[in-house]
Amino acid sequence: MAFSDADVPSQQGKCFMVTGANAGLGFSASSVLAARGARVIMACRNEEKALAAMDRIRAVTPGADLAFLRLDQADLASVRAAAEQASAEPRIDVLVNNAGVMYPPLIRTAQGFEPQFGVNHLGTFALTALLLPKLAETPGARVVVTGSLAHRFGRIDWDDLDAHKSYRTAQRYADSKLANLLFLFELDKRLRAAGSPVSAIGCHPGVAATELGRHSGITNFFFKYFSWMLNTSAMGSYPTLQAATDPAAVPGAYYGPQGMGEMRGQSGPAKRKNTALDAAAASRLWDVSIEKTGIDPGLAPG
């Protein structure tokens, strides 16, 4: 059955942490979750933009239970601080890993990583690892990992993960999205093996007209003149909402739009390239991620 925001059940009493929640897909998902009665922790880099987004949500949903949490996934110190602060919450039911960057110039993260691999994958890996103990306190808790159609073109350059030899923005974005799905694959396997109450579920927004591609002139041109072909931010959030709230969502599954080659429409099961289901690559990426972040999720191989 196709899933949309209308299918999101009541979330009264639940708490969601949404990264990159001040704009685009994160904002749309946060708006729906708040309207369904959830407490939403909006984890963002920019407090001013986050507070403005909270005002917009409250204009539609008066009394919405919202909180700002400072999070910059380009700095692992910020990730640690955010995880520590979030862990003081009475409960966290779902961590929605939505934040990411697309096609930025080669400006390195605080720890010297290539920006897209560093933010999109390593930041997501580190935040998830640090919050797993908190999530495990709540039966039925979920981790949502956001992929992309671009993962189909990804390849992990094990010899140049930090882009010291070459940097092609579109390829590095695709690589980071493949890394997200390899992380989803390995996380799901290890959570199951550990008998954890936490589930890992993936999603992708299709092609949605958001601010994510603001560094790319070609992307902005496409969004301007072909927006009629694309998901809106609201529609692009349907897979996120399905992964986060659908009672029938399957642990380890991957959800995305059902129309136009998974580019737009309501949400349902999505396809992954075989490269995203490569057990050896997923296990290797897990070990590399621990080495680079210094953060170990503490889950034995499945």
C-alpha positions in Angstrom: 0.0 0.0 0.0 1.3 3.5 -0.9 2.2 5.6 2.1 1.8 9.4 2.5 1.6 11.8 5.4 -2.1 11.0 5.8 -1.1 7.5 6.9 1.1 8.6 9.8 -0.7 7.4 13.0 -0.8 9.3 16.2 2.7 9.8 17.7 1.4 11.1 21.1 3.9 10.4 23.8 6.8 9.6 21.4 10.0 11.6 20.8 11.8 12.0 17.5 15.2 13.4 16.9 15.4 14.8 13.3 18.7 16.0 12.0 18.8 18.8 9.5 15.2 19.7 10.6 15.1 23.3 9.7 14.5 23.0 5.9 13.6 20.6 3.2 12.7 17.0 4.0 13.6 17.3 7.6 11.3 20.3 8.1 8.4 18.6 6.3 8.8 15.4 8.4 9.1 17.4 11.6 6.0 19.3 10.8 3.9 16.2 10.3 5.4 14.5 13.4 4.6 17.5 15.5 1.0 17.7 14.1 0.6 14.0 15.1 1.5 14.9 18.7 5.2 13.9 18.9 7.9 15.7 20.7 10.4 16.7 18.0 14.0 17.5 18.7 15.2 19.6 15.8 18.9 18.9 15.5 20.4 21.7 13.3 23.6 23.6 12.8 22.0 27.1 12.8 20.0 28.0 15.8 18.4 31.1 14.1 17.1 29.0 11.2 15.9 26.3 13.5 14.0 28.7 15.7 12.4 30.3 12.6 11.4 26.8 11.4 9.9 26.0 14.8 7.8 29.2 14.6 6.5 28.1 11.2 5.5 24.7 12.6 3.8 26.3 15.6 1.9 28.6 13.3 0.2 25.5 11.8 0.3 23.4 15.0 -0.1 25.6 18.0 1.5 24.1 21.1 3.7 21.8 19.1 6.3 20.2 21.4 9.6 21.2 19.8 13.2 21.6 21.0 16.3 22.9 19.3 19.5 20.9 19.6 22.8 22.2 18.1 24.4 19.6 15.8 27.1 20.1 13.2 27.9 16.7 11.6 31.0 18.2 10.1 32.5 18.2 13.6 32.6 15.0 15.7 33.0 17.1 18.9 29.6 18.7 18.1 28.1 15.2 17.4 29.3 14.0 20.8 27.9 17.0 22.5 24.6 16.7 20.8 24.3 13.0 21.6 25.1 13.7 25.3 22.5 16.4 25.5 19.9 14.3 23.7 20.5 11.3 26.0 19.2 13.5 28.8 15.7 13.2 27.2 13.2 11.0 29.1 13.0 8.9 25.9 13.9 8.9 22.2 11.8 6.6 20.0 13.3 7.4 16.6 16.5 9.0 15.4 15.9 10.3 11.9 19.3 10.7 10.2 18.2 13.3 7.6 21.1 15.9 7.6 23.5 15.9 4.7 25.4 18.0 2.2 25.4 17.7 -1.6 28.1 18.9 -4.1 30.0 21.2 -1.7 33.4 22.5 -2.5 36.3 20.6 -1.0 36.2 22.2 2.5 37.2 19.6 5.0 35.4 18.7 8.1 36.8 19.6 11.5 38.6 16.2 11.6 39.9 16.6 8.0 37.5 14.3 6.2 36.1 14.9 2.7 32.9 16.8 3.4 30.3 14.5 1.9 31.7 11.3 3.3 32.4 13.1 6.5 29.0 14.6 7.0 26.7 12.2 5.3 28.2 9.0 6.4 30.7 9.5 9.3 28.5 12.0 11.1 25.5 9.7 10.7 27.5 6.7 11.9 28.9 8.5 14.9 25.6 10.0 16.0 23.8 6.7 15.7 26.5 4.9 17.6 26.4 7.3 20.5 22.6 7.3 20.7 22.0 3.5 20.4 22.1 3.0 24.2 19.5 5.7 24.7 17.3 4.3 21.9 17.6 0.8 23.3 15.8 2.0 26.5 12.5 2.2 24.4 11.0 -0.9 22.9 10.3 -0.5 19.2 12.8 2.3 18.8 14.1 3.0 15.3 17.1 4.4 13.5 16.2 5.9 10.1 19.0 6.2 7.5 18.5 8.3 4.5 19.9 7.1 1.2 19.5 8.4 -2.4 18.9 7.3 -5.9 22.5 8.4 -6.4 23.8 5.4 -4.5 23.4 3.5 -7.7 26.4 5.3 -9.1 28.5 5.1 -5.9 31.7 3.2 -5.4 33.8 3.3 -2.2 37.3 4.4 -3.1 39.0 2.7 -0.2 42.4 4.2 -1.2 41.2 7.8 -1.2 38.3 8.1 1.3 39.5 11.6 2.3 39.9 12.9 -1.3 43.5 13.7 -1.2 44.0 12.3 -4.7 40.9 13.5 -6.5 37.6 15.2 -5.8 34.6 15.0 -8.1 31.6 16.4 -6.2 28.9 14.3 -7.9 30.8 11.1 -7.6 31.7 11.8 -3.9 28.0 12.4 -3.2 27.0 9.1 -4.8 29.8 7.4 -2.8 28.5 8.9 0.5 25.0 7.7 -0.3 26.2 4.2 -1.0 28.0 4.4 2.3 24.7 5.3 4.0 23.1 2.1 2.6 26.0 -0.1 3.5 25.8 1.3 7.0 22.0 0.5 7.0 22.7 -3.0 5.9 25.4 -3.7 8.5 23.6 -1.9 11.3 20.5 -3.9 10.7 22.4 -7.2 10.7 24.3 -6.4 13.9 21.2 -5.1 15.8 19.4 -8.4 14.9 22.3 -10.5 16.0 22.5 -8.6 19.3 18.7 -9.1 19.9 18.4 -5.3 20.2 15.0 -3.7 20.6 16.2 -1.1 18.0 15.4 -1.4 14.3 17.3 0.2 11.4 15.2 1.2 8.5 16.2 3.1 5.3 14.5 5.6 3.0 15.2 7.9 0.1 13.2 10.9 -1.1 13.3 10.3 -4.9 14.2 13.6 -6.5 12.8 16.4 -4.3 13.1 20.1 -4.9 14.9 21.1 -1.7 17.9 23.3 -0.7 20.3 20.3 -0.6 21.6 20.9 -4.1 22.3 24.6 -3.6 26.0 24.2 -4.4 25.2 22.9 -7.9 24.2 25.3 -10.7 23.0 22.4 -12.8 20.9 21.0 -10.0 19.3 24.4 -9.4 18.6 24.8 -13.1 16.9 21.4 -13.2 14.8 22.2 -10.1 13.7 25.6 -11.5 12.6 24.3 -15.0 11.6 20.7 -14.3 10.0 21.0 -10.8 6.8 19.7 -12.2 8.6 16.3 -12.5 9.8 16.3 -9.0 8.6 15.6 -5.5 7.9 18.6 -3.3 9.7 18.6 0.0 6.4 17.4 1.6 6.1 14.5 -0.8 9.8 13.7 -0.5 9.4 13.2 3.2 6.8 10.4 2.8 9.5 7.7 2.8 11.1 9.2 5.9 7.7 9.2 7.6 7.1 5.7 6.5 10.4 4.4 7.8 9.9 6.4 11.1 6.3 5.7 11.9 4.6 3.0 9.8 3.7 0.1 12.1 4.1 -2.2 9.2 7.6 -1.0 8.3 10.1 -3.9 8.1 13.5 -3.7 10.0 16.3 -3.5 7.5 13.9 -2.4 4.7 14.3 0.5 2.3 11.5 2.8 1.3 11.1 5.4 -1.5 8.7 6.9 -4.0 6.7 4.6 -6.2 6.4 6.7 -9.4 8.6 7.6 -12.3 11.5 5.2 -11.5 11.3 6.0 -7.8 11.6 9.7 -8.5 8.3 10.9 -7.1 5.0 9.9 -5.6 3.8 8.1 -2.5 6.1 5.8 -0.6 6.6 2.1 -0.6 9.4 -0.6 -1.0 12.4 0.7 -2.9 15.2 -1.0 -4.7 18.9 -1.1 -3.8 21.8 -1.9 -6.1 23.7 -5.1 -5.2 26.6 -2.8 -4.2 24.5 -1.6 -1.3 24.0 -5.2 -0.1 27.7 -6.2 -0.3 28.4 -7.9 3.0 32.2 -7.6 2.8 32.1 -3.9 1.9 29.6 -3.2 4.7 31.7 -4.9 7.3 34.9 -3.2 6.0 33.1 0.2 6.1 32.0 -0.4 9.6 35.5 -1.0 10.8 36.9 2.0 8.8 34.2 4.2 10.4 35.2 3.2 13.9 38.8 3.9 13.1 38.1 7.3 11.6 35.6 8.5 14.2 37.0 6.8 17.3 33.4 5.8 18.1 32.5 2.1 18.4 28.7 1.2 18.4 29.7 -1.9 20.4 27.8 -4.4 18.2 29.4 -7.7 17.3 29.3 -8.9 13.7 26.1 -10.6 12.7 
